[in-house]
Amino acid sequence: MKKIFSIFSIMILMLSSAPTAHSASLGMSPSSGQYQVGKNFTVNFLANTDGQIMNASSGVITFPTNNLEVVSISKTGSIFSLWVQEPSFSNSAGTINFEGVVLNPGYSGNGGKLLSVTFRPKSPGTAQVKFSSGSILANDGLGTNIASTLSSGNFTITEAFVEPKPETPKPVNNNAPVISSETHPDQNGWYNKTTAIFNWELPQGALETKLLIGRNQNSTPTVSYIPPVSTKTIEDLGEGTYYFSVQTRTTAGWSSVGRFKLNIDTKPPQDFDVSVNNEDTSPKLTFTTDDIDSGFSHYEIKIGGGEIIRIDEQEVINYELPPIYSGEQNIEIIAFDKAGNQTIREVIVSFGEALITKPIITEYPEEIEQGKIITIQGSGTPDNKLLLTLTRKGNVVYTEEGIVDRDGRFSFAIGSHLDLGYHTAFVQAYNEDTKLQSNPVAFKVEPSQLLGFAISFVSYLGIAILVVVGIASFVKIILYFTNDLKRTARFLKHHKEEGEKDKAVKPITSPSRVSKHTMKF
């Protein structure tokens, strides 16, 4: 008996020391509802950790393809810091896939938003959206799956409601005037202009026109104009919806009433506050506003001198700013209503050090005259430090430091005198730990027009001198041979004359006679 009691006691101690069971779950909100065909609705998919701390989650969500189709997936406001698998969907297979990570210290709560999915109802019926598989991994160093419940949602899809068109008043004698407005052209749109201009055509033989503007869409015109008018300008209109009415009279009687609706809203959206969450690596913004008259339209966000970012969601929770900025940045958030009115809020947000990205050279000269300024431009991540390097035949001939401006652009102007020939240029973005280099580009430095003219002139002058020297040498040779021929001719002539003289003297001064004559002495 004692033995049995001891065993029983040990079992009780073991059960009492066992870890408490948790019931973490994956669910959605809303999990039910009734929606018309063609009217989109959004479902938030959530994680409930039941007091434990999670650091990752994944899942596969299914939906009936005959009743629903996915329009878009939003990560705005998600508890995930990193996405192992970007959220994706297949309308043909009826599946949605996701897998994300929450960085330390993890997340603990009952409504951690994982992602939002916007559905479009396609046909009437009951549509079940459910987790076919999923996990919630504990931040315990082991990746323990603590998800014990995978919830589902049931949505009722009904036929689209078609609003009956109002009956058009039948004309008494002829058609109602067709009214248009150059200041408020869309009868369903909203405008912040308080002066309205209306135009219509008068029927042939018109004798009188009656006009009226007011809040009642069924009112009859009472203000008479003789002779009839075909245009009217009305100033200082207040907020809200108006109906402008026109009726014309001919010899056949009064026409039916033509009406034109216009909507005016000059008040900006309501003031709103902006909260900044700087706990993570990239700052996050939360804000919301509304507009009473025309209704909320969208936000526009401008970071420093960067491009405008448009957000159509009215309630923005933990909007993650692009991690391409560094230091303190002025952020301007503009809320628009449907009439174009604006409410502006500004906040200063501190970013960490800018991420280093590979710069891109977009503009450079392929050929340029020596001595002229060489401009090299491109794009990169704002605030990245840059180093421009020029090489020729593998040797560095020029370097210059720069920075990417707030618009993501950079520009270098090189005024140094570069040698003639081909050069290579590249730009390097860097910090203490990272260096990323752009693709190199090549350009050719050519002689300037003046130098080219001088070289051409010297070339032509050299050729001219050679031609002149050649001609002079040729003339000299001709003259030399001419003079030589003259000398030869004179020599031959002289030799001939001497010969003729010798012939004339020989009979008198022959050697025998001289000898005889000499003997007489």
C-alpha positions as CSV (number, residue, x, y, z in Angstrom):
1,M,0.0,0.0,0.0
2,K,2.9,2.3,0.9
3,K,4.5,1.6,-2.4
4,I,1.3,2.5,-4.4
5,F,0.9,5.7,-2.4
6,S,4.6,6.7,-3.1
7,I,4.1,6.1,-6.9
8,F,0.9,8.1,-6.8
9,S,2.6,11.0,-5.0
10,I,5.4,11.0,-7.5
11,M,2.9,11.2,-10.4
12,I,1.1,14.1,-8.7
13,L,4.5,16.0,-8.3
14,M,5.4,15.3,-12.0
15,L,2.0,16.7,-13.1
16,S,2.3,19.7,-10.9
17,S,5.8,20.5,-12.2
18,A,4.8,20.1,-15.9
19,P,4.7,23.4,-18.0
20,T,1.4,25.1,-18.2
21,A,-0.3,24.6,-21.5
22,H,-0.8,27.7,-23.7
23,S,-3.3,28.3,-26.4
24,A,-1.7,30.7,-28.9
25,S,-3.8,31.1,-32.0
26,L,-4.0,32.5,-35.5
27,G,-7.2,34.4,-36.3
28,M,-8.8,37.1,-38.3
29,S,-10.9,40.3,-37.9
30,P,-13.6,40.5,-38.9
31,S,-14.4,36.8,-38.9
32,S,-17.9,37.2,-40.3
33,G,-20.0,39.7,-42.2
34,Q,-22.3,40.3,-45.1
35,Y,-21.0,41.9,-48.3
36,Q,-22.4,42.7,-51.7
37,V,-21.0,41.4,-55.0
38,G,-18.4,43.9,-56.2
39,K,-18.1,45.7,-52.9
40,N,-14.5,45.2,-51.6
41,F,-13.9,44.4,-47.9
42,T,-10.7,44.0,-45.9
43,V,-9.7,41.3,-43.4
44,N,-6.9,41.6,-40.9
45,F,-5.1,38.4,-40.0
46,L,-3.8,38.3,-36.4
47,A,-1.7,36.4,-33.9
48,N,-2.7,35.8,-30.3
49,T,0.3,34.7,-28.2
50,D,-1.7,34.0,-24.9
51,G,1.0,35.7,-22.8
52,Q,4.0,34.1,-24.5
53,I,6.6,35.8,-26.6
54,M,6.8,35.0,-30.3
55,N,9.5,35.8,-32.8
56,A,8.2,34.3,-36.0
57,S,5.0,33.1,-37.7
58,S,3.9,31.6,-41.0
59,G,0.7,30.4,-42.6
60,V,-1.3,29.3,-45.6
61,I,-4.8,30.9,-45.9
62,T,-7.4,29.5,-48.2
63,F,-10.6,31.0,-49.7
64,P,-13.2,29.9,-52.2
65,T,-12.3,31.1,-55.7
66,N,-15.9,31.0,-56.9
67,N,-17.0,33.6,-54.3
68,L,-13.9,35.7,-53.6
69,E,-10.8,37.0,-55.2
70,V,-7.9,38.9,-53.6
71,V,-7.4,42.5,-54.8
72,S,-4.3,43.4,-52.7
73,I,-2.2,42.5,-49.7
74,S,-1.0,45.2,-47.3
75,K,1.9,44.9,-44.8
76,T,1.1,48.3,-43.2
77,G,1.0,48.1,-39.4
78,S,2.4,44.5,-39.3
79,I,4.3,43.3,-36.2
80,F,6.8,41.6,-38.5
81,S,10.2,43.3,-38.8
82,L,11.5,41.0,-41.6
83,W,9.7,38.9,-44.2
84,V,11.2,35.5,-44.9
85,Q,8.6,35.1,-47.6
86,E,6.9,38.2,-49.0
87,P,3.1,37.8,-48.7
88,S,1.7,36.4,-52.0
89,F,-1.6,35.1,-53.3
90,S,-3.1,33.0,-56.1
91,N,-6.7,33.7,-57.2
92,S,-6.6,30.6,-59.3
93,A,-5.6,28.3,-56.4
94,G,-7.4,30.3,-53.7
95,T,-4.4,30.6,-51.4
96,I,-2.5,33.3,-49.5
97,N,1.1,32.6,-48.2
98,F,3.2,34.5,-45.7
99,E,6.2,34.0,-43.4
100,G,7.7,36.8,-41.2
101,V,10.0,37.4,-38.3
102,V,9.7,39.7,-35.2
103,L,13.1,40.9,-34.1
104,N,14.1,40.8,-30.4
105,P,12.6,41.2,-27.9
106,G,9.8,39.6,-30.0
107,Y,6.0,40.2,-29.6
108,S,3.5,39.3,-26.9
109,G,-0.2,40.2,-27.2
110,N,-3.7,39.3,-28.2
111,G,-4.1,41.1,-31.5
112,G,-0.8,41.3,-33.3
113,K,-1.5,42.2,-36.9
114,L,0.3,40.0,-39.4
115,L,-1.1,41.4,-42.7
116,S,-4.3,42.8,-44.3
117,V,-6.0,41.3,-47.3
118,T,-8.6,43.1,-49.4
119,F,-11.2,40.7,-51.1
120,R,-13.6,41.4,-53.9
121,P,-16.9,39.4,-53.7
122,K,-17.6,37.7,-57.1
123,S,-20.8,35.7,-56.6
124,P,-23.5,35.2,-53.9
125,G,-23.0,32.5,-51.4
126,T,-21.1,31.6,-48.1
127,A,-17.4,32.1,-48.4
128,Q,-15.2,30.5,-45.7
129,V,-11.7,32.0,-45.3
130,K,-9.4,29.8,-43.1
131,F,-5.9,28.9,-42.1
132,S,-5.2,25.6,-43.7
133,S,-1.8,25.6,-41.9
134,G,0.1,28.0,-39.7
135,S,2.6,28.3,-36.9
136,I,3.6,30.7,-34.1
137,L,7.2,30.2,-33.0
138,A,8.2,31.1,-29.4
139,N,11.2,33.3,-28.7
140,D,12.7,30.5,-26.6
141,G,15.8,29.7,-28.7
142,L,14.2,26.5,-29.9
143,G,11.6,27.8,-32.2
144,T,8.8,26.0,-30.4
145,N,5.4,26.1,-32.2
146,I,3.0,27.4,-29.6
147,A,0.0,27.8,-32.0
148,S,-2.8,25.5,-30.9
149,T,-5.7,27.1,-32.7
150,L,-6.2,28.0,-36.4
151,S,-9.4,30.1,-36.8
152,S,-11.6,30.6,-39.8
153,G,-14.1,33.2,-40.9
154,N,-17.4,32.9,-42.7
155,F,-18.7,35.7,-44.9
156,T,-22.1,36.0,-46.6
157,I,-22.0,37.4,-50.2
158,T,-25.2,38.9,-51.5
159,E,-26.3,40.2,-54.9
160,A,-25.2,43.7,-55.7
161,F,-27.8,46.3,-54.9
162,V,-28.8,48.4,-57.9
163,E,-30.0,51.8,-57.0
164,P,-33.1,52.7,-59.0
165,K,-32.6,55.6,-61.4
166,P,-34.7,58.6,-60.6
167,E,-37.4,59.2,-63.2
168,T,-36.6,62.0,-65.7
169,P,-39.3,64.6,-65.7
170,K,-41.2,64.5,-69.0
171,P,-41.1,67.7,-71.0
172,V,-44.2,69.7,-71.4
173,N,-43.6,71.0,-74.9
174,N,-39.9,70.2,-75.6
175,N,-36.8,68.8,-74.1
176,A,-35.3,70.3,-70.9
177,P,-32.2,72.4,-71.3
178,V,-28.9,70.5,-71.0
179,I,-26.7,72.3,-68.5
180,S,-22.9,72.2,-68.2
181,S,-20.4,73.9,-65.9
182,E,-16.8,74.8,-66.8
183,T,-16.0,75.4,-63.1
184,H,-17.7,72.3,-61.6
185,P,-17.9,69.9,-64.5
186,D,-18.5,66.6,-62.6
187,Q,-21.9,66.6,-60.8
188,N,-20.7,63.8,-58.5
189,G,-17.3,65.5,-57.7
190,W,-16.4,68.0,-55.1
191,Y,-14.8,71.4,-55.6
192,N,-13.4,74.1,-53.4
193,K,-14.5,76.9,-55.8
194,T,-17.3,79.2,-54.5
195,T,-18.0,80.8,-57.9
196,A,-19.8,78.6,-60.4
197,I,-20.4,79.3,-64.1
198,F,-23.3,77.5,-65.9
199,N,-24.0,77.2,-69.7
200,W,-26.9,75.8,-71.8
201,E,-28.3,76.2,-75.3
202,L,-31.4,78.1,-76.0
203,P,-34.0,76.5,-78.3
204,Q,-34.9,78.2,-81.5
205,G,-37.4,81.0,-81.0
206,A,-36.7,81.2,-77.2
207,L,-38.7,84.0,-75.5
208,E,-37.8,83.7,-71.8
209,T,-35.6,81.9,-69.3
210,K,-36.3,81.1,-65.7
211,L,-33.4,80.3,-63.3
212,L,-33.0,79.1,-59.7
213,I,-30.2,77.7,-57.4
214,G,-30.9,76.1,-54.1
215,R,-30.7,73.1,-51.9
216,N,-33.9,71.4,-53.1
217,Q,-33.4,69.2,-56.1
218,N,-37.1,69.4,-57.1
219,S,-37.5,73.1,-57.0
220,T,-39.0,75.0,-59.9
221,P,-37.2,78.1,-61.4
222,T,-38.7,81.4,-60.5
223,V,-36.3,84.2,-61.6
224,S,-37.3,85.4,-65.1
225,Y,-34.9,86.7,-67.7
226,I,-36.3,88.5,-70.8
227,P,-34.7,88.4,-73.3
228,P,-33.5,84.9,-72.5
229,V,-30.0,84.1,-71.3
230,S,-27.8,81.1,-72.0
231,T,-25.2,81.5,-69.3
232,K,-25.1,82.4,-65.6
233,T,-22.3,83.1,-63.1
234,I,-23.1,82.7,-59.4
235,E,-20.6,83.9,-56.7
236,D,-20.1,83.4,-53.0
237,L,-21.7,80.0,-52.8
238,G,-21.4,78.3,-49.4
239,E,-20.5,74.7,-48.3
240,G,-22.6,71.8,-49.4
241,T,-24.7,70.6,-52.3
242,Y,-26.7,72.8,-54.7
243,Y,-29.0,72.3,-57.6
244,F,-29.1,74.8,-60.4
245,S,-32.4,74.8,-62.4
246,V,-33.2,76.2,-65.9
247,Q,-36.5,76.4,-67.8
248,T,-37.1,78.1,-71.2
249,R,-40.2,79.3,-73.0
250,T,-41.0,79.4,-76.7
251,T,-44.3,80.1,-78.5
252,A,-45.1,76.4,-77.8
253,G,-44.9,77.0,-74.0
254,W,-42.5,76.2,-71.2
255,S,-40.0,73.4,-71.4
256,S,-39.4,70.9,-68.6
257,V,-36.9,71.8,-66.0
258,G,-33.2,71.1,-66.5
259,R,-31.1,70.6,-63.4
260,F,-27.4,70.5,-62.5
261,K,-25.9,69.3,-59.2
262,L,-22.7,70.8,-57.8
263,N,-20.9,70.1,-54.5
264,I,-18.7,72.7,-52.7
265,D,-16.3,72.1,-49.9
266,T,-13.7,74.7,-48.9
267,K,-12.8,73.4,-45.5
268,P,-9.6,71.4,-45.1
269,P,-9.5,68.0,-43.4
270,Q,-9.5,67.9,-39.6
271,D,-6.3,68.5,-37.8
272,F,-4.3,65.4,-36.9
273,D,-1.3,64.4,-34.8
274,V,1.6,62.3,-36.0
275,S,3.4,59.9,-33.7
276,V,6.9,58.6,-34.5
277,N,8.2,55.2,-33.4
278,N,12.0,55.1,-33.5
279,E,12.5,51.8,-31.7
280,D,13.3,49.8,-34.8
281,T,15.9,50.3,-37.4
282,S,13.5,52.3,-39.7
283,P,11.2,54.9,-38.1
284,K,7.5,54.3,-38.3
285,L,4.6,56.9,-38.4
286,T,1.0,56.6,-37.1
287,F,-1.7,59.2,-38.0
288,T,-5.3,59.5,-39.1
289,T,-7.8,62.3,-39.9
290,D,-11.2,62.8,-41.5
291,D,-13.2,65.3,-43.5
292,I,-16.9,66.1,-42.7
293,D,-18.1,67.5,-46.0
294,S,-16.5,65.9,-49.1
295,G,-14.7,63.1,-47.3
296,F,-11.1,62.0,-47.0
297,S,-9.2,61.4,-50.2
298,H,-5.5,60.5,-49.6
299,Y,-2.2,61.5,-47.9
300,E,1.0,62.7,-49.5
301,I,4.3,62.2,-47.7
302,K,7.5,64.1,-48.6
303,I,10.8,63.2,-46.8
304,G,13.2,66.1,-47.1
305,G,13.6,66.9,-50.8
306,G,12.6,63.4,-51.9
307,E,9.8,62.3,-54.1
308,I,6.1,62.4,-53.0
309,I,4.7,59.1,-51.5
310,R,0.9,58.7,-51.8
311,I,-1.1,56.7,-49.2
312,D,-4.8,56.0,-49.8
313,E,-5.6,54.5,-46.4
314,Q,-7.3,56.9,-44.0
315,E,-5.9,55.3,-40.8
316,V,-2.2,54.8,-41.0
317,I,-0.6,52.7,-38.3
318,N,3.2,52.1,-38.1
319,Y,3.9,53.2,-41.6
320,E,7.5,52.3,-42.2
321,L,9.6,55.0,-43.9
322,P,12.0,54.0,-46.6
323,P,15.4,53.1,-45.1
324,I,17.4,55.2,-47.6
325,Y,17.8,58.4,-45.5
326,S,20.1,59.3,-42.7
327,G,20.3,61.8,-39.9
328,E,17.4,64.1,-39.1
329,Q,14.9,64.6,-41.8
330,N,11.9,67.0,-42.1
331,I,8.8,65.0,-43.0
332,E,5.8,66.7,-44.5
333,I,2.4,64.9,-44.4
334,I,-0.4,66.4,-46.4
335,A,-4.0,65.2,-45.9
336,F,-6.4,65.8,-48.9
337,D,-10.1,65.7,-49.0
338,K,-12.1,65.0,-52.2
339,A,-12.4,68.7,-53.0
340,G,-8.6,69.2,-53.0
341,N,-8.4,71.0,-49.6
342,Q,-5.3,70.3,-47.6
343,T,-4.1,70.0,-44.0
344,I,-0.4,69.8,-43.5
345,R,1.6,68.4,-40.6
346,E,5.4,68.4,-40.3
347,V,7.6,66.2,-38.0
348,I,11.3,65.8,-37.6
349,V,12.4,62.1,-37.7
350,S,15.9,60.8,-36.9
351,F,17.2,58.1,-39.2
352,G,20.3,56.0,-38.6
353,E,23.2,55.9,-40.9
354,A,22.2,55.7,-44.6
355,L,22.4,52.3,-46.3
356,I,25.2,52.1,-48.9
357,T,23.9,51.2,-52.3
358,K,25.6,51.0,-55.7
359,P,25.6,54.4,-57.5
360,I,24.6,54.6,-61.1
361,I,26.2,56.9,-63.7
362,T,23.4,58.2,-65.9
363,E,24.9,61.1,-67.8
364,Y,28.5,61.7,-69.1
365,P,30.1,62.9,-72.4
366,E,31.3,60.3,-74.8
367,E,33.6,62.9,-76.5
368,I,34.7,66.3,-75.2
369,E,37.2,68.9,-76.2
370,Q,40.3,69.2,-74.1
371,G,40.0,72.0,-71.5
372,K,36.2,72.0,-71.3
373,I,34.4,71.1,-68.1
374,I,33.4,67.5,-68.0
375,T,30.1,66.8,-66.2
376,I,29.3,63.3,-64.8
377,Q,25.9,62.8,-63.2
378,G,23.9,59.9,-61.7
379,S,21.7,58.6,-58.9
380,G,22.1,56.8,-55.6
381,T,20.9,56.7,-52.0
382,P,20.5,60.1,-50.4
383,D,23.5,61.2,-48.1
384,N,25.8,58.4,-49.4
385,K,29.4,59.6,-49.6
386,L,31.0,59.3,-53.0
387,L,34.4,59.1,-54.6
388,L,34.8,59.8,-58.3
389,T,37.9,58.3,-60.0
390,L,39.3,58.9,-63.5
391,T,41.9,56.6,-65.0
392,R,43.9,56.5,-68.2
393,K,45.7,53.5,-69.4
394,G,45.2,51.9,-66.0
395,N,46.6,54.8,-64.0
396,V,44.6,57.1,-61.7
397,V,44.7,60.6,-63.1
398,Y,42.0,62.4,-61.1
399,T,39.8,61.9,-57.9
400,E,37.1,63.9,-56.3
401,E,34.8,63.4,-53.3
402,G,31.0,64.1,-53.3
403,I,27.7,63.2,-51.8
404,V,24.2,62.1,-53.0
405,D,21.7,64.9,-52.4
406,R,18.3,64.5,-50.8
407,D,16.7,63.9,-54.2
408,G,18.9,60.9,-54.8
409,R,21.1,62.7,-57.4
410,F,24.8,63.5,-57.7
411,S,26.9,65.6,-60.1
412,F,30.6,66.1,-60.6
413,A,32.1,68.9,-62.7
414,I,35.7,68.3,-63.7
415,G,37.6,71.3,-64.8
416,S,41.1,69.8,-64.7
417,H,43.2,69.6,-67.9
418,L,43.2,66.0,-69.0
419,D,45.5,64.4,-71.6
420,L,44.2,63.6,-75.0
421,G,42.7,60.1,-75.5
422,Y,40.4,57.7,-73.8
423,H,39.6,57.9,-70.0
424,T,37.6,55.6,-67.7
425,A,35.4,57.0,-64.9
426,F,33.6,55.2,-62.0
427,V,31.9,56.4,-58.8
428,Q,32.2,54.6,-55.4
429,A,29.7,54.9,-52.5
430,Y,31.3,54.2,-49.2
431,N,31.3,54.3,-45.4
432,E,33.6,52.9,-42.8
433,D,32.5,49.3,-43.5
434,T,31.2,49.1,-47.0
435,K,32.3,50.2,-50.5
436,L,30.1,49.8,-53.6
437,Q,31.3,50.8,-57.1
438,S,29.3,51.9,-60.1
439,N,29.8,50.4,-63.6
440,P,32.6,52.2,-65.3
441,V,32.1,54.5,-68.3
442,A,34.5,55.7,-70.9
443,F,34.9,59.0,-72.7
444,K,37.4,60.5,-75.1
445,V,39.3,63.8,-74.7
446,E,39.8,65.4,-78.1
447,P,41.9,68.4,-79.2
448,S,40.2,71.8,-78.8
449,Q,39.1,73.5,-82.0
450,L,42.0,76.1,-81.7
451,L,44.6,73.4,-81.1
452,G,43.2,71.4,-83.9
453,F,43.3,74.4,-86.2
454,A,46.9,75.0,-85.2
455,I,47.9,71.4,-85.8
456,S,46.1,71.5,-89.2
457,F,47.8,74.8,-90.0
458,V,51.2,73.5,-89.1
459,S,50.5,70.3,-91.1
460,Y,49.4,72.3,-94.1
461,L,52.3,74.8,-93.7
462,G,54.8,71.9,-93.6
463,I,53.3,70.4,-96.7
464,A,53.5,73.8,-98.4
465,I,57.1,74.3,-97.4
466,L,58.0,70.8,-98.7
467,V,56.2,71.7,-102.0
468,V,58.1,75.0,-102.2
469,V,61.4,73.3,-101.4
470,G,60.7,70.6,-104.0
471,I,59.8,73.1,-106.6
472,A,62.9,75.2,-105.8
473,S,65.1,72.1,-106.0
474,F,63.6,71.1,-109.3
475,V,64.2,74.6,-110.7
476,K,67.7,74.6,-109.4
477,I,68.4,71.2,-111.1
478,I,66.9,72.5,-114.3
479,L,69.0,75.6,-114.1
480,Y,72.1,73.6,-113.3
481,F,71.6,71.3,-116.3
482,T,70.7,74.3,-118.5
483,N,73.9,76.1,-117.5
484,D,75.9,73.0,-118.0
485,L,74.5,72.6,-121.5
486,K,75.4,76.2,-122.2
487,R,79.0,75.7,-121.0
488,T,79.3,72.5,-123.1
489,A,77.9,74.4,-126.1
490,R,80.4,77.3,-125.6
491,F,83.3,74.8,-125.1
492,L,82.4,73.0,-128.3
493,K,82.0,76.2,-130.2
494,H,85.3,77.5,-128.9
495,H,87.0,74.2,-129.8
496,K,85.6,74.4,-133.3
497,E,86.8,78.0,-133.8
498,E,90.3,77.1,-132.6
499,G,90.3,74.2,-135.1
500,E,89.4,76.4,-137.9
501,K,92.2,78.9,-137.0
502,D,94.7,76.1,-136.9
503,K,93.7,75.0,-140.4
504,A,94.2,78.6,-141.7
505,V,97.8,79.0,-140.3
506,K,99.3,75.6,-141.1
507,P,100.6,76.3,-144.7
508,I,102.7,79.2,-143.5
509,T,103.9,77.8,-140.3
510,S,104.5,74.3,-141.1
511,P,107.4,72.8,-139.3
512,S,109.5,72.3,-142.5
513,R,109.1,75.8,-143.7
514,V,109.8,77.2,-140.3
515,S,112.8,75.1,-140.1
516,K,114.0,76.3,-143.5
517,H,113.2,79.9,-142.7
518,T,115.1,79.5,-139.5
519,M,118.1,78.2,-141.3
520,K,118.3,81.4,-143.4
521,F,119.1,83.3,-140.3
